[in-house]
Amino acid sequence: MTETTVGEVMAELAELDDPKIRAVNEKHGDDHGVNLGKLRAIAKRLKTQQDLACRLWETGDSAARLLALLICRPKAFERDRLDAMVREARTPKVHDWLVNYVVKKSPHAEELRLAWFADPDPAVASAGWALTTERVTKTPDGLDLPGLLDIIEAQLKDAPERLQWAMNHCLAQIGIDHAEHRARAIGIGERLEVLKDYPTPPGCTSPFAPIWINEIVRRRQDA
């Protein structure tokens, strides 16, 4: 098999760029126009290629970076490289995939969680909160859940948007996964009213923490 070059991949991505998709994405702060299903199909064809992934990331192009995150080897990145990448991830989708598809699978995830949690850059801090939410759900031993609720109660209302979403998710997961803290988590959500009026499509769960918590708990009880 001949080696796929960055130029070949970039040309393929350019052909797939759809102005309509780009216009929709731009409303959410993203700057690419490639259908994500088609992007995943390219990744499936390329399979894991760490060197190519690194070179695609270095282009700075959002579609190329999303593809890089699908074909990279998460455990191959050094801690400092991941720290640099989260600061380089300019758009929400790249940031989200980096944290969920790469950092969460890294042996450096806990160290980075602690480093990022209170970072002055709201986007970096939101990555720390996303990793914390992962622990709330999967490995809560050692976490100070009342302390997290204290921080959320004090800071959620005025947090920048991306950080606010991450903190709100953590609030909801504490209420969903830890019955002993559920009443307090719901109470915090009710008092702060963050995302209370967020437009939610039919069939979807509201991101307003009290509704979110009660809905997921109800589903689990009915299952």
Disulfide bonds with the S-S distance in Angstrom:
none
